[in-house]
Amino acid sequence: MEYIKNEDWEEFYETVDPTKRREIMERILEEAEDDGANDLRKKLFEMRHKPPKNAVRDVDNGIWHMIVVPSNMKLQYKLTPGTKSEIKKSMREMGVEDVDASDPVAVSAVYWEIRNTAKRYFTTCNGPKYARKLFGIMQSNEEEKLRKTAEDVWACAIGVPQHYKLAEEMRIFSDAVRDAFFDYYEDGESVFDDVAAEKAR
């Protein structure tokens, strides 16, 4: 699938800090020509950062979906009724389910917002608490963290869509997460290919 890159919004999608992104968004909405997806971009941003009741700090609901979706490859979720509905709910809340597939500008707006979500998620994968071993006692090295992240990306791009027969419904999400991973990590594509080959055996 082809995705359009609007240069007016490039800084917005490259930035991961929500406060800075809001400032950039508001400036672009005032200064740049509307390509037909400005309202959608604002809606996606607001949905992503809509706080739950009694929240005491900023939230990123997109990061939650980046955690939840790949977790559905675990055996207990594969056997749990309603899992497919939960995955579709994640797609709906990330803007994938309801986007007009015949509108390439709208589709691209959803794609780039999810790529930004994935990029922010990958920044957390570099932290010391990510992919800990031995019941959480030991830290993983950089190679192990990259491998674990690649496995999560494989689940988002291939595993979950295939297992739950949602490949078409998840395509924008799957493409965005995979492409963001390849762009963020220098060896991302080769590590992803290794994981995919191993999973296919």
C-alpha positions as CSV (number, residue, x, y, z in Angstrom):
1,M,0.0,0.0,0.0
2,E,1.3,3.5,-0.9
3,Y,1.3,6.2,1.8
4,I,1.5,9.9,1.1
5,K,4.1,12.0,3.0
6,N,3.0,15.6,3.5
7,E,6.1,17.7,4.1
8,D,4.1,20.3,6.0
9,W,3.6,17.6,8.7
10,E,7.0,16.1,8.7
11,E,8.2,17.7,12.0
12,F,4.9,16.7,13.7
13,Y,5.5,13.0,12.8
14,E,9.2,13.1,13.7
15,T,8.6,14.5,17.2
16,V,7.6,12.1,19.9
17,D,7.0,14.4,22.9
18,P,3.2,15.0,23.1
19,T,3.5,18.6,24.4
20,K,5.8,19.6,21.5
21,R,3.6,17.7,19.0
22,R,0.6,19.7,20.1
23,E,2.4,23.0,19.7
24,I,3.6,21.9,16.2
25,M,0.1,20.7,15.3
26,E,-1.5,23.9,16.3
27,R,1.0,26.0,14.3
28,I,0.5,23.8,11.2
29,L,-3.2,24.0,11.4
30,E,-2.9,27.8,11.3
31,E,-0.2,28.2,8.7
32,A,-0.4,25.2,6.3
33,E,-2.9,24.5,3.6
34,D,-5.4,21.8,4.5
35,D,-5.0,18.7,2.4
36,G,-8.3,17.3,3.6
37,A,-7.0,15.4,6.6
38,N,-6.3,18.1,9.1
39,D,-9.4,17.4,11.1
40,L,-8.6,13.7,11.1
41,R,-5.0,14.4,12.3
42,K,-6.3,16.5,15.2
43,K,-8.9,13.8,16.0
44,L,-6.2,11.0,16.0
45,F,-4.0,13.1,18.3
46,E,-6.8,13.8,20.7
47,M,-7.9,10.1,20.8
48,R,-4.4,9.0,21.4
49,H,-3.9,11.4,24.4
50,K,-7.5,11.3,25.8
51,P,-7.0,10.8,29.5
52,P,-9.0,8.2,31.4
53,K,-11.1,9.4,34.3
54,N,-9.1,10.7,37.3
55,A,-5.9,10.7,35.4
56,V,-3.1,12.6,37.1
57,R,-0.7,12.8,34.2
58,D,-0.6,12.8,30.4
59,V,-1.3,9.5,28.7
60,D,-0.5,7.9,25.4
61,N,-3.2,5.3,24.6
62,G,-1.3,4.4,21.4
63,I,1.6,3.0,23.5
64,W,-0.9,0.8,25.4
65,H,-2.1,-0.7,22.1
66,M,1.5,-1.3,21.1
67,I,1.8,-3.4,24.2
68,V,-1.6,-5.1,24.0
69,V,-1.7,-6.1,20.3
70,P,1.5,-8.3,20.3
71,S,0.6,-9.8,23.6
72,N,-2.3,-11.6,21.8
73,M,0.2,-14.1,20.4
74,K,0.6,-15.6,23.9
75,L,-1.3,-18.9,24.3
76,Q,-3.7,-17.7,27.0
77,Y,-4.9,-14.9,24.7
78,K,-5.2,-17.2,21.7
79,L,-7.6,-19.4,23.8
80,T,-9.6,-16.5,25.3
81,P,-13.0,-15.7,23.8
82,G,-13.3,-12.0,22.8
83,T,-9.6,-11.5,22.0
84,K,-10.3,-10.8,18.3
85,S,-12.9,-8.2,19.4
86,E,-10.3,-6.5,21.6
87,I,-7.8,-6.4,18.7
88,K,-10.4,-4.8,16.5
89,K,-11.1,-2.3,19.3
90,S,-7.4,-1.3,19.3
91,M,-7.6,-0.8,15.6
92,R,-10.7,1.4,16.0
93,E,-9.1,3.5,18.7
94,M,-6.0,4.0,16.6
95,G,-8.2,5.2,13.6
96,V,-7.6,2.1,11.4
97,E,-11.0,0.5,11.5
98,D,-13.1,3.6,10.5
99,V,-10.8,5.3,8.0
100,D,-12.1,5.7,4.4
101,A,-9.9,3.2,2.5
102,S,-10.6,5.0,-0.8
103,D,-9.1,8.2,0.6
104,P,-5.2,8.0,0.4
105,V,-4.7,11.2,2.3
106,A,-6.8,10.0,5.2
107,V,-5.2,6.6,5.1
108,S,-1.8,8.2,5.2
109,A,-2.7,10.4,8.1
110,V,-3.6,7.3,10.1
111,Y,-0.4,5.5,9.0
112,W,1.9,8.3,10.0
113,E,0.3,8.8,13.4
114,I,0.8,5.0,14.1
115,R,4.4,5.3,12.9
116,N,4.9,8.1,15.4
117,T,3.3,5.9,18.1
118,A,5.6,3.0,17.3
119,K,8.6,5.4,17.3
120,R,7.8,6.6,20.8
121,Y,7.3,3.0,21.9
122,F,10.7,2.0,20.6
123,T,12.3,4.8,22.7
124,T,11.0,3.0,25.8
125,C,12.4,-0.3,24.5
126,N,15.9,1.1,25.1
127,G,15.3,1.5,28.8
128,P,16.8,-0.7,31.6
129,K,13.4,-2.3,32.5
130,Y,12.6,-3.6,29.1
131,A,12.9,-7.3,28.3
132,R,14.3,-8.2,31.7
133,K,15.3,-11.8,32.4
134,L,15.3,-14.3,35.2
135,F,12.0,-13.2,36.7
136,G,12.9,-9.5,36.2
137,I,16.2,-9.6,38.1
138,M,18.6,-9.3,35.2
139,Q,18.8,-6.7,32.5
140,S,18.9,-7.7,28.8
141,N,21.8,-6.5,26.6
142,E,21.2,-4.3,23.6
143,E,21.1,-7.3,21.2
144,E,18.5,-9.1,23.3
145,K,16.3,-6.0,23.6
146,L,16.4,-5.5,19.8
147,R,15.4,-9.2,19.3
148,K,12.5,-8.8,21.8
149,T,11.3,-5.7,20.0
150,A,11.6,-7.4,16.6
151,E,9.4,-10.2,18.0
152,D,6.8,-7.7,19.1
153,V,6.9,-6.0,15.7
154,W,6.6,-9.4,14.0
155,A,3.5,-10.1,16.1
156,C,2.0,-6.7,15.0
157,A,2.9,-7.1,11.4
158,I,2.4,-10.8,10.7
159,G,1.6,-13.0,13.7
160,V,-1.6,-11.4,15.1
161,P,-3.1,-10.4,11.6
162,Q,-2.6,-14.0,10.3
163,H,-3.6,-15.9,13.4
164,Y,-6.8,-13.9,13.9
165,K,-7.5,-13.5,10.2
166,L,-7.4,-9.7,10.3
167,A,-4.7,-9.1,7.7
168,E,-6.7,-6.6,5.7
169,E,-8.3,-4.9,8.7
170,M,-4.9,-4.4,10.3
171,R,-2.9,-3.6,7.2
172,I,-2.3,0.1,7.9
173,F,-1.3,-0.6,11.5
174,S,0.9,-3.5,10.5
175,D,2.7,-1.5,7.7
176,A,3.2,1.5,10.0
177,V,4.7,-0.5,12.9
178,R,7.0,-2.6,10.6
179,D,8.2,0.5,8.6
180,A,8.8,2.5,11.8
181,F,10.9,-0.4,13.2
182,F,13.0,-0.6,10.0
183,D,13.5,3.2,10.1
184,Y,14.4,3.4,13.8
185,Y,16.9,0.6,14.1
186,E,19.9,0.3,11.7
187,D,19.7,-3.5,11.8
188,G,15.9,-3.6,12.2
189,E,15.1,-5.1,8.9
190,S,17.6,-8.0,9.1
191,V,16.7,-8.8,12.7
192,F,13.0,-8.8,11.7
193,D,13.7,-11.1,8.8
194,D,15.5,-13.5,11.1
195,V,12.6,-13.5,13.5
196,A,10.1,-14.0,10.7
197,A,12.1,-16.9,9.2
198,E,12.3,-18.6,12.6
199,K,8.5,-18.1,13.2
200,A,7.8,-19.6,9.8
201,R,9.6,-22.9,10.6
